């Protein structure tokens, strides 16, 4: 009986203590990790595959930043939205200053934005070009890379041409523009239409009349292994007039979708197409897997390069600490050491998917000390874009 009484008293004391706790301050809510650390959300809706330019050939508008992204405001027909910043990326226009509406753009994907550095055909320097993949969702699809132009800094757009048209159901992806040393406009892209010989190649076509017409396809990266999938080319011109290209190659054992680099002296000749190029590995032994983007950092005559990719992985293809929040930097043309540094933005849940930290553009400041980054991440079911600025040097 005594033991029962002691047990009863203990239950009463525990109950009183519980009541005392419930009557005090409530415990703090669980910490919710933001989808992107260090960034500000760009818009309320979907914003896929962002691209950045700083105007350099538009007179009094030089220095203004333009950003494009793909969104789907009314169903399967996508649109290219253009927003601007007049304070070097600190803030952005709430509403788009221009919209590319393409009625054939069912399944719109992977757009690009480019400012012509010099006159090309009938197009004056400063003309903006926008291009994207269209037609992927159509039955019996015949995809195309359709090019649009703007003569008023992105406010209005007119259809120009298609730089590539598929002759079968294979995909055409990820257009990218450059201009060769002798003034030819080049459209680079990922091409799946040569299967089964090649699962995918990086190809290019050239135009001598400002994109009104395009020449025949030229293979830039076409591995002798038919399972390899080179793609997602990014081309940049260095201050000495040479060019570099970064890209991924999927299907390579032990380094799936790793980042590679190759160079060109004139932007027209890119070497042996069957050569894979040089794989980029940091001094820590890591590489970027999927969707790499490179930027040229103004840093004297030799410049420097900044690189970002979707996932940071080790030699065992495992994500490492810092994945989703790391850049790599090097001096020169990318043939030296690559050093890791914190990215301006950290995507907290990054994985192999078309949204989180996928093809995140970088834009260094004019002095090369800072870098603006745009990254996408899921907010609920919406793939949203975020922006932020950080150090551009290790």
C-alpha positions as CSV (number, residue, x, y, z in Angstrom):
1,X,0.0,0.0,0.0
2,X,2.9,2.4,0.8
3,X,4.5,1.7,-2.5
4,X,1.2,2.4,-4.2
5,X,0.8,5.7,-2.4
6,X,4.4,6.7,-3.3
7,X,3.7,5.8,-7.0
8,X,0.5,7.9,-6.9
9,X,2.3,10.9,-5.5
10,X,4.9,10.6,-8.2
11,X,2.3,10.6,-10.9
12,X,0.7,13.8,-9.4
13,X,4.1,15.5,-9.3
14,X,4.8,14.6,-12.9
15,X,1.4,15.8,-14.0
16,X,1.9,19.2,-12.2
17,X,5.3,19.6,-13.8
18,X,3.8,19.0,-17.2
19,X,1.1,21.6,-16.6
20,X,3.7,24.1,-15.5
21,X,5.7,23.6,-18.7
22,X,2.6,23.9,-20.9
23,X,1.7,27.1,-19.2
24,X,5.1,28.8,-19.9
25,X,6.7,29.9,-23.1
26,X,6.0,27.6,-26.1
27,X,9.0,25.9,-27.6
28,X,10.4,27.6,-30.7
29,X,9.1,26.3,-34.0
30,X,11.2,23.9,-35.9
31,X,13.9,25.5,-38.1
32,X,12.9,25.6,-41.7
33,X,15.8,25.6,-44.1
34,X,15.3,28.0,-47.0
35,X,15.6,26.5,-50.5
36,X,18.4,29.0,-51.2
37,X,20.6,30.5,-48.6
38,X,22.0,34.0,-49.2
39,X,19.6,34.9,-52.0
40,X,16.5,37.0,-52.8
41,X,13.7,35.5,-54.9
42,X,13.4,37.0,-58.3
43,X,9.7,36.5,-59.1
44,X,6.6,34.8,-57.7
45,X,6.2,32.3,-60.6
46,X,8.2,29.7,-62.4
47,X,11.6,30.9,-63.7
48,X,13.6,28.2,-65.5
49,X,17.0,28.3,-67.1
50,X,18.0,31.9,-66.3
51,X,20.5,33.8,-68.4
52,X,22.3,37.1,-67.7
53,X,24.0,39.8,-69.7
54,X,25.5,43.2,-68.9
55,X,24.9,45.6,-71.8
56,X,28.2,46.8,-73.3
57,X,27.1,47.9,-76.8
58,X,24.0,50.0,-76.2
59,X,25.2,53.5,-75.6
60,X,23.7,55.2,-72.6
61,X,22.2,51.9,-71.4
62,X,25.6,50.3,-71.0
63,X,26.0,48.7,-67.6
64,X,22.3,47.8,-67.3
65,X,21.7,44.1,-66.6
66,X,19.2,42.0,-68.4
67,X,18.0,38.6,-67.2
68,X,15.9,36.1,-69.2
69,X,14.0,33.0,-68.0
70,X,11.4,30.6,-69.2
71,X,8.0,30.5,-67.6
72,X,4.6,29.0,-68.3
73,X,2.0,31.5,-67.4
74,X,-0.9,29.9,-69.3
75,X,-0.3,26.3,-69.9
76,X,2.0,24.3,-72.2
77,X,3.1,27.3,-74.3
78,X,6.1,28.8,-72.6
79,X,7.3,32.4,-72.8
80,X,10.7,34.0,-72.4
81,X,10.5,36.8,-69.8
82,X,13.1,39.6,-69.7
83,X,13.7,41.6,-66.5
84,X,16.3,44.3,-65.9
85,X,18.4,45.8,-63.2
86,X,19.8,49.3,-63.2
87,X,21.8,48.9,-60.0
88,X,24.1,46.0,-61.0
89,X,21.9,43.2,-59.8
90,X,20.9,44.6,-56.3
91,X,17.3,44.8,-57.4
92,X,15.3,43.7,-60.4
93,X,12.2,44.9,-62.2
94,X,9.0,43.4,-60.7
95,X,7.4,42.9,-64.1
96,X,9.1,41.9,-67.3
97,X,10.2,44.7,-69.6
98,X,9.8,42.3,-72.5
99,X,8.3,39.0,-73.4
100,X,9.1,36.5,-76.2
101,X,5.9,34.9,-77.2
102,X,6.3,32.0,-79.6
103,X,3.1,30.2,-80.6
104,X,5.2,27.2,-81.7
105,X,6.9,27.0,-78.3
106,X,5.1,24.0,-76.9
107,X,7.6,22.4,-74.5
108,X,9.8,25.5,-74.4
109,X,13.2,24.7,-73.0
110,X,16.7,26.0,-72.2
111,X,16.8,29.5,-73.6
112,X,19.8,31.8,-74.1
113,X,20.3,35.6,-74.2
114,X,23.2,37.3,-76.1
115,X,24.2,40.8,-77.0
116,X,26.0,41.2,-80.3
117,X,29.4,42.7,-79.7
118,X,29.7,43.9,-83.3
119,X,27.5,44.3,-86.4
120,X,26.5,41.0,-88.0
121,X,24.8,41.2,-91.4
122,X,22.0,43.6,-91.1
123,X,22.0,43.5,-87.3
124,X,23.9,46.3,-85.6
125,X,26.1,45.9,-82.5
126,X,24.0,45.8,-79.4
127,X,21.2,43.8,-80.9
128,X,19.9,41.2,-78.5
129,X,19.4,37.6,-79.5
130,X,17.2,35.1,-77.7
131,X,16.8,31.5,-78.7
132,X,15.3,28.3,-77.2
133,X,14.4,24.7,-77.9
134,X,10.8,24.3,-79.1
135,X,8.6,21.4,-80.0
136,X,9.7,18.7,-77.6
137,X,6.1,17.9,-76.5
138,X,4.6,17.5,-79.9
139,X,3.6,14.1,-81.3
140,X,6.1,13.0,-83.9
141,X,8.1,15.9,-82.9
142,X,10.5,17.9,-85.1
143,X,12.3,20.2,-82.7
144,X,13.9,23.5,-83.7
145,X,16.1,26.1,-82.2
146,X,14.2,29.4,-82.9
147,X,16.0,32.7,-82.8
148,X,14.5,36.0,-81.9
149,X,16.0,39.5,-82.0
150,X,15.4,42.8,-80.2
151,X,16.6,46.2,-81.3
152,X,15.4,48.1,-78.2
153,X,17.3,46.4,-75.3
154,X,14.8,43.6,-74.8
155,X,11.5,45.4,-74.8
156,X,10.1,44.1,-78.1
157,X,11.1,40.9,-80.0
158,X,10.8,39.7,-83.6
159,X,11.4,36.2,-85.0
160,X,14.6,36.0,-86.9
161,X,15.3,32.4,-88.0
162,X,15.9,28.8,-86.8
163,X,19.5,28.0,-86.4
164,X,18.8,24.2,-86.3
165,X,15.8,22.1,-87.4
166,X,15.5,18.4,-86.5
167,X,14.9,15.9,-89.4
168,X,13.7,13.2,-86.9
169,X,12.4,12.9,-83.4
170,X,15.8,13.5,-81.8
171,X,16.2,16.5,-79.5
172,X,17.9,19.8,-80.1
173,X,18.9,21.6,-76.9
174,X,20.6,24.4,-75.1
175,X,21.5,27.0,-77.8
176,X,24.4,29.3,-77.2
177,X,25.7,32.1,-79.3
178,X,29.2,33.5,-80.0
179,X,30.9,35.6,-82.7
180,X,34.1,34.4,-84.3
181,X,37.2,36.6,-84.6
182,X,36.3,37.3,-88.3
183,X,32.7,38.2,-87.5
184,X,30.7,35.1,-88.1
185,X,27.7,34.5,-85.8
186,X,27.8,30.9,-84.4
187,X,24.9,29.0,-82.8
188,X,26.2,26.1,-80.6
189,X,23.8,23.4,-79.4
190,X,23.3,19.9,-78.1
191,X,22.1,17.5,-80.8
192,X,20.4,14.1,-80.4
193,X,19.5,13.6,-84.0
194,X,22.5,11.5,-85.0
195,X,21.6,8.4,-83.1
196,X,22.6,5.6,-83.0
197,X,26.0,6.7,-84.1
198,X,26.1,9.3,-81.4
199,X,23.8,9.4,-78.4
200,X,24.4,13.2,-78.4
201,X,26.9,15.6,-79.7
202,X,27.8,19.3,-79.4
203,X,27.3,20.8,-82.8
204,X,27.5,24.3,-84.3
205,X,26.3,26.2,-87.3
206,X,27.6,29.6,-88.6
207,X,25.9,32.6,-90.2
208,X,27.6,35.2,-92.4
209,X,24.4,37.4,-92.6
210,X,23.5,38.0,-89.0
211,X,21.4,34.9,-88.5
212,X,19.2,35.3,-91.5
213,X,20.5,32.0,-92.9
214,X,22.7,29.3,-91.4
215,X,25.4,26.9,-92.8
216,X,25.7,23.2,-92.4
217,X,26.2,21.5,-89.1
218,X,29.7,21.1,-87.8
219,X,30.6,18.7,-85.0
220,X,32.4,20.2,-82.1
221,X,32.4,17.4,-79.5
222,X,31.4,13.9,-80.8
223,X,32.9,11.1,-78.8
224,X,33.9,7.8,-80.5
225,X,32.0,6.1,-77.7
226,X,28.3,6.2,-78.8
227,X,27.1,6.1,-75.2
228,X,28.8,9.4,-74.3
229,X,26.6,12.5,-74.3
230,X,28.4,15.8,-74.6
231,X,26.1,18.8,-74.1
232,X,25.3,22.1,-72.5
233,X,28.0,24.2,-74.2
234,X,28.9,27.6,-72.8
235,X,31.3,29.8,-74.9
236,X,33.2,32.8,-73.6
237,X,35.8,35.1,-75.3
238,X,38.9,36.1,-73.4
239,X,40.5,39.5,-73.4
240,X,43.3,38.3,-75.7
241,X,40.8,37.3,-78.3
242,X,40.9,33.6,-77.7
243,X,37.8,31.5,-76.7
244,X,37.0,28.8,-74.2
245,X,34.1,26.4,-74.1
246,X,32.8,24.4,-71.1
247,X,30.4,21.5,-71.3
248,X,29.3,18.3,-69.6
249,X,29.8,14.7,-70.9
250,X,27.4,12.2,-69.5
251,X,27.9,8.5,-69.8
252,X,31.6,8.5,-68.9
253,X,32.3,5.8,-66.3
254,X,33.5,7.1,-63.0
255,X,32.8,10.8,-63.9
256,X,29.2,10.9,-65.1
257,X,28.2,14.3,-66.5
258,X,31.5,15.8,-65.4
259,X,32.6,19.2,-66.7
260,X,35.2,19.6,-69.5
261,X,36.9,22.5,-71.2
262,X,38.5,23.2,-74.6
263,X,39.9,26.3,-76.3
264,X,39.9,28.0,-79.7
265,X,42.2,30.7,-81.0
266,X,39.5,32.3,-83.2
267,X,36.1,30.9,-82.1
268,X,35.8,29.0,-85.4
269,X,38.1,26.1,-85.0
270,X,37.6,23.9,-81.9
271,X,40.0,21.0,-82.6
272,X,39.4,17.3,-83.0
273,X,35.7,16.7,-82.4
274,X,36.4,13.1,-81.2
275,X,38.6,14.4,-78.3
276,X,36.7,14.7,-75.1
277,X,38.7,17.8,-73.9
278,X,40.1,18.4,-70.5
279,X,38.1,17.4,-67.4
280,X,38.0,20.1,-64.7
281,X,39.0,18.9,-61.3
282,X,39.6,21.2,-58.3
283,X,42.7,21.1,-56.1
284,X,40.5,19.3,-53.5
285,X,39.9,16.5,-56.1
286,X,36.2,17.4,-56.8
287,X,34.4,18.1,-60.0
288,X,31.1,19.6,-61.0
289,X,28.5,17.2,-62.4
290,X,25.7,18.4,-64.6
291,X,24.8,21.8,-66.1
292,X,28.2,23.7,-65.8
293,X,28.4,27.5,-66.5
294,X,31.6,29.4,-66.9
295,X,32.2,33.2,-66.7
296,X,35.2,35.4,-67.5
297,X,36.4,37.5,-64.6
298,X,38.0,40.8,-65.6
299,X,41.4,40.4,-64.0
300,X,44.1,42.0,-66.1
301,X,45.3,40.9,-69.5
302,X,45.0,37.2,-68.7
303,X,41.5,37.3,-67.2
304,X,40.4,34.5,-65.0
305,X,37.5,32.0,-65.0
306,X,34.7,31.2,-62.6
307,X,32.8,28.0,-62.9
308,X,29.6,26.6,-61.3
309,X,27.9,23.3,-61.7
310,X,24.8,21.6,-60.3
311,X,26.5,19.0,-58.1
312,X,30.0,18.9,-56.5
313,X,31.2,15.3,-56.5
314,X,34.3,13.3,-55.6
315,X,36.1,10.6,-57.5
316,X,33.5,8.1,-56.4
317,X,30.7,10.2,-57.9
318,X,29.4,11.1,-54.4
319,X,28.2,14.5,-53.5
320,X,30.5,16.2,-51.0
321,X,30.0,19.0,-48.5
322,X,29.6,22.2,-50.4
323,X,27.5,20.7,-53.2
324,X,25.0,23.3,-54.3
325,X,27.0,26.2,-52.8
326,X,30.5,26.2,-54.4
327,X,32.3,27.9,-57.3
328,X,35.7,27.1,-58.8
329,X,38.1,29.7,-59.9
330,X,41.3,29.7,-62.0
331,X,43.6,32.2,-63.7
332,X,44.3,32.2,-67.4
333,X,42.5,30.0,-69.8
334,X,41.5,27.2,-67.5
335,X,44.5,25.0,-68.0
336,X,45.9,25.6,-64.5
337,X,44.7,24.8,-61.0
338,X,41.0,25.3,-60.1
339,X,40.4,26.4,-56.5
340,X,37.1,26.0,-54.7
341,X,35.4,29.0,-53.1
342,X,31.9,29.7,-51.6
343,X,29.2,30.6,-54.1
344,X,27.1,33.7,-53.5
345,X,24.1,31.3,-53.2
346,X,23.7,27.9,-51.7
347,X,20.9,25.7,-52.9
348,X,20.1,23.5,-49.9
349,X,18.5,20.5,-51.6
350,X,20.4,19.9,-54.7
351,X,20.1,16.7,-56.8
352,X,19.9,15.6,-60.4
353,X,16.8,17.4,-61.6
354,X,16.1,20.2,-64.1
355,X,15.5,22.8,-61.3
356,X,17.8,23.0,-58.3
357,X,21.0,24.9,-59.1
358,X,20.6,23.9,-62.7
359,X,22.7,25.9,-65.2
360,X,23.2,28.8,-62.8
361,X,24.5,31.9,-64.7
362,X,27.4,33.9,-63.2
363,X,28.2,37.6,-64.0
364,X,31.4,39.1,-62.5
365,X,31.5,42.7,-61.6
366,X,33.4,45.2,-63.8
367,X,36.5,45.0,-61.5
368,X,36.4,41.2,-61.1
369,X,36.1,41.3,-57.3
370,X,32.4,40.3,-57.0
371,X,30.1,37.9,-58.9
372,X,26.4,37.9,-59.3
373,X,24.8,34.5,-59.4
374,X,21.2,33.4,-60.4
375,X,20.1,30.0,-59.1
376,X,16.9,28.1,-59.3
377,X,15.3,25.9,-56.6
378,X,11.9,24.5,-55.7
379,X,9.6,26.5,-53.6
380,X,6.8,24.0,-53.0
381,X,6.1,22.7,-56.6
382,X,7.4,25.9,-58.3
383,X,10.9,26.2,-59.7
384,X,11.8,29.7,-58.7
385,X,14.9,31.9,-59.4
386,X,17.0,33.6,-56.7
387,X,19.8,36.1,-57.0
388,X,22.7,37.1,-54.8
389,X,26.3,38.5,-55.0
390,X,29.5,37.3,-53.4
391,X,33.3,37.3,-53.6
392,X,34.7,36.3,-57.0
393,X,38.2,35.4,-55.8
394,X,39.3,32.7,-53.4
